[in-house]
Amino acid sequence: MNYQPGDRMLLIGSSGNYGRVLTLVVTQDQAVDFDFVACADADSNNYAVVTIGSQLWMADNLRTTKFSDGSSIPLVTDTTAWSTLATPGYCWYNNNESTYKIGLGGLYNFLP
């Protein structure tokens, strides 16, 4: 592969339900190991992960409809109700799950 020292490479690998995103600064020809890490939510959606420094982060936006205990997060589609919501809730951008679930994920409110 032709590259210049210092070039950055973005490597995306997948295997079954696992996805991994790696970046590296090229210094020489080298083999790259994809250590796949399971990252799934309570709806069984699987997410790619990326290492940033020494931490693993989700490389996709969250799109679950359930809490980690399996109970449902209330879907709130009314704009006024959303703006005054004092309990957990989620929605899809423009209330359009089929268009925005995969790319944007869910929108979740924050409760202190």
Backbone hydrogen bonds in HBPLUS format (Angstrom, degrees):
<---DONOR---> <-ACCEPTOR-->    atom                        ^
c    i                          cat <-CA-CA->   ^        H-A-AA   ^      H-
h    n   atom  resd res      DA  || num        DHA   H-A  angle D-A-AA Bond
n    s   type  num  typ     dist DA aas  dist angle  dist       angle   num
A0007-ASP N   A0004-GLN O   2.88 MM   3  5.60 158.0  1.93 151.8 152.3     1
A0006-GLY N   A0026-VAL O   3.10 MM  20  5.53 176.7  2.10 162.3 161.6     2
A0026-VAL N   A0007-ASP O   2.80 MM  19  5.47 165.3  1.82 169.4 172.1     3
A0009-MET N   A0024-LEU O   2.83 MM  15  5.41 160.0  1.87 158.3 165.3     4
A0024-LEU N   A0009-MET O   3.07 MM  15  5.41 148.3  2.17 141.9 150.2     5
A0011-LEU N   A0022-LEU O   2.75 MM  11  5.04 177.2  1.75 159.6 160.4     6
A0022-LEU N   A0011-LEU O   2.79 MM  11  5.04 169.0  1.80 156.7 160.0     7
A0013-GLY N   A0020-ARG O   2.92 MM   7  5.27 168.3  1.93 157.7 161.6     8
A0020-ARG N   A0013-GLY O   2.88 MM   7  5.27 153.2  1.95 156.2 156.1     9
A0015-SER N   A0018-TYR O   2.93 MM   3  5.21 156.0  1.99 140.8 146.3    10
A0018-TYR N   A0015-SER O   2.96 MM   3  5.21 163.5  1.98 132.4 131.2    11
A0049-VAL N   A0019-GLY O   3.23 MM  30  6.44 149.8  2.33 125.1 126.1    12
A0021-VAL N   A0049-VAL O   2.88 MM  28  6.09 157.2  1.93 160.3 160.8    13
A0047-TYR N   A0039-CYS O   2.81 MM   8  5.43 155.7  1.87 163.7 166.7    14
A0041-ASP N   A0045-ASN O   3.07 MM   4  5.57 145.0  2.20 144.2 154.9    15
A0044-SER N   A0041-ASP O   2.99 MM   3  5.26 160.1  2.03 114.4 118.6    16
A0059-ALA N   A0048-ALA O   2.74 MM  11  5.22 172.9  1.74 139.0 137.0    17
A0050-VAL N   A0057-TRP O   2.80 MM   7  5.32 154.9  1.86 152.4 160.4    18
A0057-TRP N   A0050-VAL O   2.80 MM   7  5.32 159.8  1.84 155.9 163.0    19
A0052-ILE N   A0055-GLN O   2.80 MM   3  5.34 158.5  1.84 157.3 163.9    20
A0055-GLN N   A0052-ILE O   3.02 MM   3  5.34 163.4  2.05 130.0 130.4    21
A0106-GLY N   A0062-LEU O   2.82 MM  44  6.17 151.6  1.90 142.2 151.0    22
A0073-ILE N   A0065-THR O   2.89 MM   8  5.48 174.4  1.89 138.4 137.7    23
A0067-PHE N   A0071-SER O   2.80 MM   4  5.52 162.9  1.83 168.8 172.0    24
A0070-GLY N   A0067-PHE O   2.92 MM   3  5.36 163.4  1.95 118.8 122.5    25
A0090-TYR N   A0074-PRO O   2.97 MM  16  6.37 144.6  2.09 158.7 164.7    26
A0076-VAL N   A0090-TYR O   2.91 MM  14  5.96 166.5  1.93 165.1 169.0    27
A0082-TRP N   A0078-ASP O   2.89 MM   4  6.12 155.4  1.95 152.3 160.0    28
A0083-SER N   A0079-THR O   3.05 MM   4  6.29 156.6  2.11 147.6 152.8    29
A0084-THR N   A0081-ALA O   3.29 MM   3  5.42 141.3  2.45  99.2 109.6    30
A0085-LEU N   A0082-TRP O   3.27 MM   3  5.06 166.0  2.29 103.0 107.0    31
A0109-ASN N   A0089-GLY O   3.24 MM  20  5.92 163.3  2.27 150.8 152.1    32
A0091-CYS N   A0107-LEU O   2.90 MM  16  5.27 140.9  2.06 141.9 153.7    33
A0107-LEU N   A0091-CYS O   2.83 MM  16  5.27 165.2  1.86 163.0 163.4    34
A0095-ASN N   A0092-TRP O   2.78 MM   3  4.76 145.2  1.90 139.7 132.3    35
A0096-ASN N   A0093-TYR O   3.01 MM   3  5.98 157.1  2.06 130.2 132.7    36
A0100-TYR N   A0096-ASN O   3.13 MM   4  6.19 163.8  2.15 154.1 159.1    37
A0101-LYS N   A0097-GLU O   2.91 MM   4  5.02 155.4  1.97 144.9 144.1    38
A0104-LEU N   A0100-TYR O   2.98 MM   4  5.33 142.6  2.12 135.2 146.7    39
A0105-GLY N   A0100-TYR O   3.14 MM   5  6.40 138.2  2.32 151.4 156.6    40
A0105-GLY N   A0101-LYS O   2.99 MM   4  4.51 125.5  2.30 108.6 123.2    41
